[in-house]
């Protein structure tokens, strides 16, 4: 979150109210929310929202991360295959919930409909790429991989399954399918 400007220190209670309002509106309306709606829902002035987020994209990205990426811990099992299997489980545990699924559907619609949604979707996917890259960098340090050049492909395999399953109404992979996906991701990484 952007730090407030001026002489006053940001109020943590206002920060939380703005964040909660943005999440609620994002889930209800998708990316079409406005700063005025967030301020009204949070019970604060519009300026309070602008002090915390300079752009709508920053606001939406922060709300989206709170529902998704911030809740996913990148595991360290001391092996690439173990890390990938644990990552698949962690990501699918989060995206198995209704709110992240609603967010993902809104993100796809926004990305297809307008420029701001596409830019926000790219930013969300870049955060996901950073998680996967960090995991692959550990594998390079352990000597399991020579580089991380296929990080995007590995991340796309993970996210692509989420989007395909949500688009078709099928459940996310469990047990055997999740293990098979982790193996495919390890292969894609270059093992």
Helices and strands as residue ranges (DSSP letters): H 12-29, G 30-32, H 35-42, H 46-52, H 56-67, G 69-71, H 80-95, H 98-113, H 115-141, H 151-168, H 175-189
